[in-house]
Amino acid sequence: MTFAYDIRSNLIMLVDLLNTAGSIAEEGDQLTTTARLREFAARHDFSGPLRATRQDVEETRRLRSRFASALDQSIDADTDEESDVGVRAVVDEINLTLRDSGSVPQLVIHDHWDWHLHATGESASLADRVAADVALVLIDLIRSDDLNRLGRCAAADCRAYLADFSRNRSKRFCDTGNCANRTHVAAFRARQTESD
């Protein structure tokens, strides 16, 4: 599947948001200050003013936690029934997020971006703008039956999230560390040890 530029960008932003959690990021929680939230928003090309308050930081961290919990239900599902429950958990979080952020989708064009949706205006808080973009990208994934494009790294010592843009949905390792290389080197060394 080919993702539109804004969907791809928001999916990368969502994965990056999830991976800022202290349980994943090597340096600890990456969203602890207003400066870090502004840096996060700038890194992901948010338009409009990048003002952040302490409340924006707390709301964004709660959003991250809520969606991580809901997505984990979907990612960890072993059966179709568990998968349906996981998708419904994500949908519940999306609907809550859209309601709480006061989202009113608008079609916009700006900077180097072609036409795309903004779910809130530039005057909305930074936390609401992040929340709305998370909700929009997850809506797109659910509607296209691509929620399984979100996953967890297959490395034994990593819990980072990943976005799988591969044609055959074969991505297994995150982009946060060197997990694929480390895993393959360890497997190679284990095979070498066995053959000696």
SEKOLNU-637174 format. One line per field, with one value per atom (N, C-alpha, C): residue in three letters; atom name; z, y, x. Coordinates in Angstrom, 1 decimal. Each point is the difference from the previous one (the first is absolute). Layout:
% SEKOLNU-637174
res	ala, ...
atom	CA, ...
c3	Z, ...
c2	Y, ...
c1	X, ...
***
This chain:
% SEKOLNU-637174
res	met, met, met, thr, thr, thr, phe, phe, phe, ala, ala, ala, tyr, tyr, tyr, asp, asp, asp, ile, ile, ile, arg, arg, arg, ser, ser, ser, asn, asn, asn, leu, leu, leu, ile, ile, ile, met, met, met, leu, leu, leu, val, val, val, asp, asp, asp, leu, leu, leu, leu, leu, leu, asn, asn, asn, thr, thr, thr, ala, ala, ala, gly, gly, gly, ser, ser, ser, ile, ile, ile, ala, ala, ala, glu, glu, glu, glu, glu, glu, gly, gly, gly, asp, asp, asp, gln, gln, gln, leu, leu, leu, thr, thr, thr, thr, thr, thr, thr, thr, thr, ala, ala, ala, arg, arg, arg, leu, leu, leu, arg, arg, arg, glu, glu, glu, phe, phe, phe, ala, ala, ala, ala, ala, ala, arg, arg, arg, his, his, his, asp, asp, asp, phe, phe, phe, ser, ser, ser, gly, gly, gly, pro, pro, pro, leu, leu, leu, arg, arg, arg, ala, ala, ala, thr, thr, thr, arg, arg, arg, gln, gln, gln, asp, asp, asp, val, val, val, glu, glu, glu, glu, glu, glu, thr, thr, thr, arg, arg, arg, arg, arg, arg, leu, leu, leu, arg, arg, arg, ser, ser, ser, arg, arg, arg, phe, phe, phe, ala, ala, ala, ser, ser, ser, ala, ala, ala, leu, leu, leu, asp, asp, asp, gln, gln, gln, ser, ser, ser, ile, ile, ile, asp, asp, asp, ala, ala, ala, asp, asp, asp, thr, thr, thr, asp, asp, asp, glu, glu, glu, glu, glu, glu, ser, ser, ser, asp, asp, asp, val, val, val, gly, gly, gly, val, val, val, arg, arg, arg, ala, ala, ala, val, val, val, val, val, val, asp, asp, asp, glu, glu, glu, ile, ile, ile, asn, asn, asn, leu, leu, leu, thr, thr, thr, leu, leu, leu, arg, arg, arg, asp, asp, asp, ser, ser, ser, gly, gly, gly, ser, ser, ser, val, val, val, pro, pro, pro, gln, gln, gln, leu, leu, leu, val, val, val, ile, ile, ile, his, his, his, asp, asp, asp, his, his, his, trp, trp, trp, asp, asp, asp, trp, trp, trp, his, his, his, leu, leu, leu, his, his, his, ala, ala, ala, thr, thr, thr, gly, gly, gly, glu, glu, glu, ser, ser, ser, ala, ala, ala, ser, ser, ser, leu, leu, leu, ala, ala, ala, asp, asp, asp, arg, arg, arg, val, val, val, ala, ala, ala, ala, ala, ala, asp, asp, asp, val, val, val, ala, ala, ala, leu, leu, leu, val, val, val, leu, leu, leu, ile, ile, ile, asp, asp, asp, leu, leu, leu, ile, ile, ile, arg, arg, arg, ser, ser, ser, asp, asp, asp, asp, asp, asp, leu, leu, leu, asn, asn, asn, arg, arg, arg, leu, leu, leu, gly, gly, gly, arg, arg, arg, cys, cys, cys, ala, ala, ala, ala, ala, ala, ala, ala, ala, asp, asp, asp, cys, cys, cys, arg, arg, arg, ala, ala, ala, tyr, tyr, tyr, leu, leu, leu, ala, ala, ala, asp, asp, asp, phe, phe, phe, ser, ser, ser, arg, arg, arg, asn, asn, asn, arg, arg, arg, ser, ser, ser, lys, lys, lys, arg, arg, arg, phe, phe, phe, cys, cys, cys, asp, asp, asp, thr, thr, thr, gly, gly, gly, asn, asn, asn, cys, cys, cys, ala, ala, ala, asn, asn, asn, arg, arg, arg, thr, thr, thr, his, his, his, val, val, val, ala, ala, ala, ala, ala, ala, phe, phe, phe, arg, arg, arg, ala, ala, ala, arg, arg, arg, gln, gln, gln, thr, thr, thr, glu, glu, glu, ser, ser, ser, asp, asp, asp
atom	N, CA, C, N, CA, C, N, CA, C, N, CA, C, N, CA, C, N, CA, C, N, CA, C, N, CA, C, N, CA, C, N, CA, C, N, CA, C, N, CA, C, N, CA, C, N, CA, C, N, CA, C, N, CA, C, N, CA, C, N, CA, C, N, CA, C, N, CA, C, N, CA, C, N, CA, C, N, CA, C, N, CA, C, N, CA, C, N, CA, C, N, CA, C, N, CA, C, N, CA, C, N, CA, C, N, CA, C, N, CA, C, N, CA, C, N, CA, C, N, CA, C, N, CA, C, N, CA, C, N, CA, C, N, CA, C, N, CA, C, N, CA, C, N, CA, C, N, CA, C, N, CA, C, N, CA, C, N, CA, C, N, CA, C, N, CA, C, N, CA, C, N, CA, C, N, CA, C, N, CA, C, N, CA, C, N, CA, C, N, CA, C, N, CA, C, N, CA, C, N, CA, C, N, CA, C, N, CA, C, N, CA, C, N, CA, C, N, CA, C, N, CA, C, N, CA, C, N, CA, C, N, CA, C, N, CA, C, N, CA, C, N, CA, C, N, CA, C, N, CA, C, N, CA, C, N, CA, C, N, CA, C, N, CA, C, N, CA, C, N, CA, C, N, CA, C, N, CA, C, N, CA, C, N, CA, C, N, CA, C, N, CA, C, N, CA, C, N, CA, C, N, CA, C, N, CA, C, N, CA, C, N, CA, C, N, CA, C, N, CA, C, N, CA, C, N, CA, C, N, CA, C, N, CA, C, N, CA, C, N, CA, C, N, CA, C, N, CA, C, N, CA, C, N, CA, C, N, CA, C, N, CA, C, N, CA, C, N, CA, C, N, CA, C, N, CA, C, N, CA, C, N, CA, C, N, CA, C, N, CA, C, N, CA, C, N, CA, C, N, CA, C, N, CA, C, N, CA, C, N, CA, C, N, CA, C, N, CA, C, N, CA, C, N, CA, C, N, CA, C, N, CA, C, N, CA, C, N, CA, C, N, CA, C, N, CA, C, N, CA, C, N, CA, C, N, CA, C, N, CA, C, N, CA, C, N, CA, C, N, CA, C, N, CA, C, N, CA, C, N, CA, C, N, CA, C, N, CA, C, N, CA, C, N, CA, C, N, CA, C, N, CA, C, N, CA, C, N, CA, C, N, CA, C, N, CA, C, N, CA, C, N, CA, C, N, CA, C, N, CA, C, N, CA, C, N, CA, C, N, CA, C, N, CA, C, N, CA, C, N, CA, C, N, CA, C, N, CA, C, N, CA, C, N, CA, C, N, CA, C, N, CA, C, N, CA, C, N, CA, C, N, CA, C, N, CA, C, N, CA, C, N, CA, C, N, CA, C, N, CA, C, N, CA, C, N, CA, C, N, CA, C, N, CA, C, N, CA, C, N, CA, C, N, CA, C, N, CA, C, N, CA, C, N, CA, C, N, CA, C, N, CA, C, N, CA, C, N, CA, C, N, CA, C, N, CA, C, N, CA, C, N, CA, C, N, CA, C, N, CA, C, N, CA, C, N, CA, C, N, CA, C, N, CA, C
c3	0.0, 0.0, 0.0, -0.8, 0.0, 0.9, 0.9, 0.9, -0.5, 0.1, -0.3, 0.9, -0.5, 0.8, 1.4, 0.2, 1.3, 0.9, -0.5, 0.8, 0.4, -0.9, 0.3, 1.1, -0.2, 1.0, 1.4, 0.0, 1.3, 0.6, -0.8, 0.6, 0.6, -0.7, 0.5, 1.3, 0.1, 1.2, 1.1, -0.3, 1.0, 0.6, -0.8, 0.4, 0.9, -0.5, 0.8, 1.3, 0.1, 1.2, 1.0, -0.5, 0.8, 0.5, -0.8, 0.4, 0.9, 0.3, 0.9, 1.5, 0.2, 1.4, 0.7, 1.3, 0.8, 0.0, -0.2, -0.1, -1.3, -1.0, -1.3, -0.3, 0.2, -0.3, 0.9, -0.5, 0.8, 1.0, -0.3, 0.9, 0.9, 0.0, 0.9, -0.8, 0.7, -0.7, -0.7, -1.3, -0.8, -0.1, 0.7, 0.0, 1.4, 0.6, 1.4, 0.2, -1.1, 0.1, -1.2, 0.2, -1.1, -1.2, 0.3, -1.1, -0.8, 0.7, -0.7, -0.9, 0.5, -0.7, -1.3, 0.2, -1.2, -1.0, 0.5, -0.9, -0.8, 0.8, -0.6, -1.2, 0.3, -1.0, -1.2, 0.3, -1.1, -0.9, 0.7, -0.8, -0.9, 0.4, -0.8, -0.8, -0.2, -1.0, 0.3, 1.3, 0.4, -0.5, -0.6, -0.4, 1.1, -0.2, 1.0, 1.2, 1.0, 1.1, 0.9, 0.4, 0.8, 1.4, 0.6, 1.4, 0.8, 1.1, 0.8, 1.5, 0.7, 1.4, 0.7, 1.3, 0.8, -0.1, -0.1, -0.2, -1.4, -1.0, -1.3, 0.1, 0.8, 0.2, 0.7, 1.1, 0.7, -0.8, -0.8, -0.8, -1.1, -0.6, -1.1, 0.6, 1.2, 0.6, 0.3, 0.5, 0.2, -1.3, -1.0, -1.4, -0.4, 0.2, -0.4, 0.7, 1.3, 0.8, -0.4, -0.2, -0.4, -1.3, -1.0, -1.3, 0.0, 0.8, 0.1, 0.6, 1.0, 0.6, -1.0, -0.7, -0.9, -1.2, -0.5, -1.2, 0.4, 1.2, 0.5, 0.0, 0.3, -0.1, -1.4, -1.0, -1.4, -0.4, 0.3, -0.4, 0.6, 1.3, 0.7, -0.3, -0.8, -0.2, -0.7, 0.5, -0.6, -0.8, 0.3, -0.8, -0.6, -0.9, -0.7, 1.0, 1.0, 1.0, 0.9, 0.4, 0.7, -0.8, -1.3, -1.0, 0.0, -0.1, -0.1, 1.3, 1.2, 1.2, 0.0, -0.5, -0.1, -0.9, -1.1, -0.9, 0.6, 0.7, 0.7, 1.1, 0.7, 1.0, -0.7, -1.1, -0.7, -0.5, -0.5, -0.5, 1.2, 1.1, 1.2, 0.4, -0.1, 0.3, -1.1, -1.2, -1.1, 0.2, 0.3, 0.2, 1.2, 1.1, 1.2, -0.4, -0.7, -0.3, -0.9, -1.0, -0.9, 0.8, 0.9, 0.8, 0.9, 0.7, 1.0, -0.7, -1.2, -0.6, -0.8, 0.0, -0.7, -1.5, -0.6, -1.4, -0.9, -1.0, -1.1, -1.2, -0.7, -1.1, -1.1, -0.5, -1.1, -1.0, -1.3, -1.1, -0.1, 0.0, 0.0, -0.9, -0.4, -0.8, 0.5, 0.3, 0.5, -0.2, 0.1, -0.1, -1.2, 0.3, -1.1, 0.0, 0.8, 0.1, -1.0, -0.7, -0.9, 0.8, -0.6, 0.8, 1.0, 1.2, 1.0, 1.1, 1.0, 1.0, 1.3, 0.5, 1.4, 0.8, 1.1, 0.8, 1.0, 0.2, 0.9, -0.7, 0.5, -0.5, 0.6, -0.5, 0.5, 1.4, 0.4, 1.3, 1.1, -0.4, 1.0, 0.7, 1.2, 0.8, -0.8, 0.3, -0.7, 0.3, 1.3, 0.4, -0.9, -0.2, -0.8, -1.5, -0.5, -1.4, -0.1, 0.9, 0.0, 0.0, 1.0, 0.2, -1.3, -0.6, -1.2, -1.1, -0.2, -1.1, 0.3, 1.3, 0.3, -0.3, 0.3, -0.3, -1.5, -0.8, -1.4, -0.7, 0.4, -0.6, 0.3, 1.3, 0.4, -0.7, -0.2, -0.8, -1.4, -0.6, -1.4, 0.0, 1.0, 0.1, 0.2, 0.9, 0.3, -1.3, -0.6, -1.2, -1.1, -0.1, -1.1, 0.4, 1.2, 0.6, 0.1, 0.4, 0.0, 1.5, 1.0, 1.3, 0.4, -0.7, 0.3, -0.6, -0.6, -0.5, 1.2, 1.2, 1.2, 0.8, 0.4, 0.8, 1.0, 0.6, 0.9, -0.6, 0.4, -0.4, 0.4, -0.9, 0.3, 0.7, 0.3, 0.7, 1.5, 0.5, 1.4, 1.0, -0.1, 1.0, -0.3, -0.9, -0.5, 0.0, 0.5, 0.0, -0.8, -0.9, -0.8, -1.0, -0.4, -1.0, -1.3, -1.1, -1.3, -1.0, -1.1, -1.1, -1.1, -0.5, -1.1, -1.3, -0.8, -1.3, -1.2, 0.4, -1.0, -0.8, -1.2, -0.9, 0.6, 0.5, 0.5, 1.5, 0.6, 1.5, 0.8, -0.4, 0.6, 0.9, 0.3, 0.9, 1.4, 0.6, 1.3, 1.1, -0.5, 1.0, -0.1, 1.1, 0.1, -0.6, -0.1, -0.5, 1.1, 1.3, 1.1, 0.3, -0.1, 0.3, -1.2, 0.3, -1.0, 0.1, 0.3, 0.4, -1.1, -1.2, -1.1, -0.1, -0.1, -0.1, 1.2, 1.2, 1.2, 0.0, -0.3, 0.0, -1.0, -1.2, -1.1, 0.3, 0.6, 0.4, 1.1, 1.0, 1.1, -0.6, -0.9, -0.6, -0.8, -0.7, -0.8, 0.9, 1.1, 0.9, 0.7, 0.3, 0.6, -1.0, -1.3, -1.0, -0.1, 0.1, -0.1, 1.2, 1.1, 1.2, 0.0, -0.6, -0.1, -1.0, -1.1, -1.0, 0.4, 1.0, 0.4, 0.9
c2	-1.2, 1.2, 1.2, 1.0, 1.3, 0.9, 0.6, 1.0, 1.4, 0.8, 1.5, 0.6, 1.0, 0.7, 0.3, 0.6, 0.4, -1.2, -1.1, -1.2, -0.6, -0.1, -0.5, 0.8, 1.3, 0.9, -0.1, -0.1, -0.1, -1.4, -1.0, -1.3, 0.0, 0.6, 0.1, 0.8, 1.1, 0.8, -0.9, -0.7, -0.9, -1.0, -0.6, -1.0, 0.7, 1.2, 0.7, 0.4, 0.5, 0.3, -1.2, -1.1, -1.2, -0.4, 0.2, -0.3, 1.0, 1.1, 0.9, -0.4, -1.0, -0.5, -0.5, 0.3, -0.4, -1.5, -0.8, -1.5, -0.4, 0.9, -0.4, 0.8, 1.3, 0.9, -0.3, -0.2, -0.3, 1.1, 1.2, 1.1, 0.4, -0.8, 0.2, 0.8, 0.4, 0.7, 1.2, 0.1, 1.1, 1.2, -0.1, 1.1, 0.5, 0.6, 0.4, 1.5, 0.7, 1.5, 0.6, 1.3, 0.7, 0.1, 0.2, 0.1, -1.3, -1.1, -1.3, -0.3, 0.5, -0.2, 0.9, 1.3, 0.8, -0.6, -0.5, -0.7, -1.2, -0.7, -1.2, 0.6, 1.0, 0.6, 0.5, 0.7, 0.6, -1.1, -1.1, -1.1, -0.7, 0.1, -0.6, 1.0, 1.2, 1.0, 0.5, 0.1, 0.6, 1.5, 0.4, 1.4, 0.8, 1.3, 0.9, 0.2, 0.8, 0.2, -1.2, -0.2, -1.2, 0.4, 0.6, 0.3, -1.2, -0.3, -1.1, 0.4, -0.5, 0.3, -1.3, 0.1, -1.2, -0.9, 0.5, -0.8, -0.7, 0.6, -0.6, -1.3, 0.2, -1.1, -1.2, 0.3, -1.0, -0.7, 0.8, -0.5, -0.9, 0.4, -0.8, -1.3, 0.0, -1.2, -0.9, 0.5, -0.8, -0.6, 0.8, -0.5, -1.2, 0.2, -1.0, -1.3, 0.1, -1.2, -0.7, 0.8, -0.5, -0.8, 0.6, -0.6, -1.2, 0.1, -1.2, -1.2, 0.3, -1.1, -0.6, 0.8, -0.4, -0.8, 0.6, -0.6, -1.3, -0.1, -1.3, -1.1, 0.3, -1.0, -0.5, 0.8, -0.4, -0.7, 0.5, -0.6, -1.4, -0.1, -1.3, -1.0, 0.3, -0.9, -1.3, -1.1, -1.3, -0.6, 0.5, -0.5, 1.1, -0.3, 1.0, 0.7, -0.7, 0.6, 1.0, -0.4, 0.9, 1.2, -0.2, 1.1, 1.0, -0.5, 0.8, 0.9, -0.6, 0.7, 1.1, -0.3, 0.9, 1.2, -0.3, 1.1, 0.9, -0.7, 0.8, 0.9, -0.5, 0.8, 1.3, -0.2, 1.1, 1.0, -0.6, 0.9, 0.8, -0.6, 0.7, 1.2, -0.3, 1.1, 1.1, -0.4, 1.0, 0.9, -0.6, 0.8, 0.9, -0.5, 0.8, 1.2, -0.3, 1.0, 1.1, -0.4, 1.0, 0.8, -0.6, 0.8, 1.0, -0.5, 0.8, 1.1, -0.2, 1.0, 1.0, -0.2, 1.0, 0.0, -1.2, -0.1, 0.4, 0.8, 0.4, -0.1, -1.1, -0.2, 1.0, 0.5, 1.0, -0.4, 0.2, -0.3, 1.2, -0.2, 1.2, -0.4, 1.1, -0.2, 1.1, -0.4, 1.0, -0.5, 0.9, -0.3, -1.0, -1.1, -1.0, -1.1, 0.1, -1.0, 0.3, -1.1, 0.1, 0.0, -0.1, 0.0, -1.2, 0.3, -1.0, 0.5, -0.8, 0.3, 0.5, 1.1, 0.4, -0.2, -0.6, -0.2, 1.1, 0.8, 1.2, 1.2, 1.1, 1.3, 0.3, 0.9, 0.4, 0.6, 0.5, 0.5, -1.0, -1.3, -1.1, -0.2, -0.5, -0.3, -1.0, 0.0, -1.0, -1.4, -0.3, -1.3, -0.4, 0.9, -0.4, -0.2, 0.7, -0.1, -1.4, -0.4, -1.3, -1.1, 0.2, -1.0, -0.2, 1.1, -0.1, -0.7, 0.3, -0.7, -1.5, -0.3, -1.5, -0.6, 0.6, -0.5, -0.1, 1.0, -0.1, -1.1, -0.2, -1.1, -1.3, -0.2, -1.3, -0.2, 1.0, -0.1, -0.6, 0.6, -0.4, -1.5, -0.4, -1.4, -0.9, 0.3, -0.9, -0.1, 1.1, 0.0, -0.8, 0.0, -0.7, -1.4, -0.4, -1.3, -0.2, 1.0, 0.0, 0.3, -0.2, 0.3, -1.0, -1.1, -0.9, 0.5, 1.2, 0.6, 0.6, 0.1, 0.3, -1.2, -0.1, -1.2, 0.3, -1.0, 0.1, -0.6, 0.5, -0.6, -1.4, -0.9, -1.4, -0.3, 1.0, -0.3, -0.3, -1.0, -0.5, 1.1, 0.9, 1.0, 1.4, 0.0, 1.3, -0.1, 1.1, 0.1, 1.2, 0.5, 1.2, -0.4, 1.0, -0.1, 0.2, -0.5, 0.2, 0.2, 0.7, 0.1, -0.8, -0.9, -0.9, 0.6, 0.6, 0.5, -1.0, -1.2, -0.9, -0.5, -0.4, -0.5, -1.3, -0.9, -1.3, 0.0, 1.1, 0.1, -0.9, 0.1, -0.9, 0.7, 1.3, 0.7, -0.6, -0.3, -0.7, 0.9, 0.9, 0.7, 1.5, 0.6, 1.5, 0.8, 1.3, 0.9, 0.8, -0.3, 0.8, -0.4, -1.3, -0.5, -0.7, -0.9, -0.8, -1.4, -0.2, -1.3, -1.1, 0.4, -1.0, -0.5, 0.9, -0.4, -0.8, 0.4, -0.7, -1.4, -0.1, -1.3, -1.0, 0.6, -0.9, -0.4, 0.9, -0.3, -1.0, 0.1, -1.0, -1.4, 0.0, -1.3, -0.6, 0.8, -0.4, -0.6, 0.7, -0.5, -1.3, -0.1, -1.2, -1.2, 0.2, -1.0, -0.4, 1.0, -0.3, -0.8, 0.3, -0.7, -1.5, -0.2, -1.3, -0.9, 0.7, -0.8, -0.3, 0.7, -0.3, -1.2
c1	0.8, -0.8, 0.9, -0.4, 0.7, -0.8, 0.7, -0.6, 0.2, -1.0, 0.1, 1.0, 0.6, 1.1, -0.4, -1.2, -0.4, -0.3, -0.5, -0.3, 1.4, 0.9, 1.3, 0.7, -0.1, 0.7, -0.7, -1.3, -0.7, 0.3, 0.1, 0.3, 1.4, 0.9, 1.4, 0.0, -0.8, -0.2, -0.6, -1.0, -0.6, 1.0, 0.8, 1.0, 1.0, 0.4, 1.0, -0.5, -1.3, -0.6, -0.1, -0.4, 0.0, 1.4, 1.0, 1.4, 0.7, -0.7, 0.6, -0.3, -0.7, -0.3, 1.2, 0.1, 1.1, 0.3, -1.0, 0.2, 0.6, 0.1, 0.6, 1.3, -0.1, 1.2, 1.1, 1.2, 1.2, 0.3, -0.3, 0.3, -1.1, -1.0, -1.2, -1.0, -1.1, -1.1, 0.5, -0.4, 0.4, -0.9, -1.1, -1.0, -0.3, 1.0, -0.1, 0.0, 0.3, 0.0, -0.7, -0.4, -0.6, 0.9, 1.3, 1.0, 0.0, 0.0, 0.0, -1.2, -1.2, -1.2, 0.1, 0.5, 0.1, 1.0, 1.1, 1.0, -0.7, -0.8, -0.7, -0.9, -0.8, -0.9, 0.7, 1.2, 0.7, 0.6, 0.5, 0.6, -1.0, -1.3, -1.0, -0.8, 0.6, -0.6, -1.4, -0.3, -1.2, -0.1, -1.1, -0.1, -0.5, 0.0, -0.5, 1.0, -0.5, 0.9, 0.3, 1.2, 0.4, 0.2, -1.1, 0.0, -0.5, 0.7, -0.3, -0.1, -0.9, -0.2, 0.3, 0.2, 0.2, -1.2, -1.2, -1.2, 0.0, 0.5, 0.2, 0.9, 1.1, 0.9, -0.7, -0.7, -0.8, -1.1, -0.7, -1.1, 0.6, 1.2, 0.6, 0.5, 0.6, 0.5, -1.2, -1.1, -1.2, -0.5, -0.1, -0.4, 0.9, 1.3, 1.0, -0.3, -0.2, -0.3, -1.3, -1.0, -1.3, 0.0, 0.7, 0.1, 0.9, 1.1, 0.9, -0.8, -0.8, -0.7, -1.0, -0.8, -1.0, 0.7, 1.1, 0.7, 0.6, 0.5, 0.6, -1.1, -1.2, -1.1, -0.1, 0.1, -0.1, 1.3, 1.1, 1.3, 0.2, -0.4, 0.3, -1.1, -1.0, -1.2, 0.5, -0.4, 0.3, -1.2, -1.2, -1.1, -0.8, -0.9, -0.8, -0.9, -0.5, -0.8, 0.8, 1.2, 0.9, 0.4, 0.2, 0.3, -1.2, -1.2, -1.2, -0.1, 0.3, -0.1, 1.1, 1.2, 1.1, -0.4, -0.6, -0.4, -1.1, -0.9, -1.0, 0.6, 1.0, 0.7, 0.6, 0.6, 0.6, -1.1, -1.1, -1.1, -0.5, -0.2, -0.5, 1.0, 1.3, 0.9, 0.0, -0.2, -0.1, -1.2, -1.2, -1.2, 0.1, 0.6, 0.2, 1.0, 1.0, 1.0, -0.6, -0.8, -0.6, -1.0, -0.7, -1.0, 0.7, 1.1, 0.7, 0.8, 0.5, 0.8, -0.8, -1.3, -0.9, 0.3, 0.2, 0.4, -1.1, 0.4, -0.9, 0.8, 0.1, 0.9, -0.2, 1.1, 0.1, 1.0, -0.3, 1.0, 0.9, 1.3, 0.9, 1.2, 0.7, 1.2, 1.0, 1.2, 1.0, 1.4, 1.0, 1.4, 0.2, 0.7, 0.3, -1.0, -1.1, -1.0, -1.1, -0.4, -1.2, -1.2, -1.2, -1.3, 0.0, -0.4, -0.1, -0.9, -0.4, -0.9, 0.8, -0.6, 0.4, -1.3, 0.1, -1.2, -0.3, 1.0, -0.2, 0.6, -0.3, 0.6, 1.3, 0.7, 1.3, -0.1, -1.2, -0.1, -0.2, -0.2, -0.2, 1.3, 0.0, 1.2, 0.8, 1.3, 0.9, -0.4, -0.4, -0.4, -1.2, -1.0, -1.2, 0.4, 1.0, 0.4, 0.7, 0.9, 0.6, -1.1, -0.9, -1.0, -0.9, -0.4, -0.8, 0.7, 1.3, 0.8, 0.2, 0.1, 0.1, -1.4, -1.1, -1.3, -0.2, 0.4, -0.2, 0.7, 1.3, 0.8, -0.6, -0.4, -0.6, -1.3, -0.8, -1.3, 0.4, 1.0, 0.4, 0.4, 0.8, 0.5, -1.2, -0.9, -1.2, -0.8, -0.3, -0.9, 0.6, 1.3, 0.6, 0.5, -0.4, 0.3, 1.6, 0.6, 1.5, 0.5, -0.8, 0.5, 1.1, 0.1, 1.1, 1.3, 0.0, 1.3, 0.7, -0.6, 0.6, 0.4, 1.2, 0.5, 1.0, 0.6, 1.0, 1.3, 1.1, 1.3, 0.1, 0.6, 0.1, 1.3, 0.9, 1.2, -0.4, 0.7, -0.4, 0.2, 0.9, 0.2, -0.5, -1.0, -0.6, -1.5, -0.6, -1.5, -0.5, 0.9, -0.4, -1.1, -0.7, -1.1, 0.7, -0.7, 0.4, -1.1, 0.2, -1.0, 0.6, -0.8, 0.4, -0.6, 0.9, -0.4, 0.4, 0.4, 0.5, -1.3, 0.2, -1.1, -0.6, 0.9, -0.5, -0.1, 0.0, -0.2, 1.0, 1.2, 1.1, 0.9, -0.2, 1.0, -0.2, 1.2, 0.0, 0.7, 0.9, 0.8, -0.2, 0.1, -0.2, 1.2, -0.2, 1.0, 0.7, -0.3, 0.5, 1.4, 0.4, 1.3, 0.6, 0.8, 0.7, -0.5, -1.3, -0.6, 0.2, -0.3, 0.1, 1.4, 0.9, 1.4, 0.5, -0.3, 0.4, -0.6, -1.2, -0.7, 0.6, 0.3, 0.6, 1.4, 0.8, 1.3, 0.0, -0.8, -0.1, -0.4, -0.9, -0.4, 1.1, 0.7, 1.2, 1.0, 0.3, 1.0, -0.4, -1.3, -0.5, 0.2, -0.3, 0.2, 1.4, 0.9, 1.4, 0.5, -0.5, 0.4, -0.5, -1.2, -0.5, 0.7, 0.5, 0.8, 1.4, 0.5, 1.4, 0.2
***
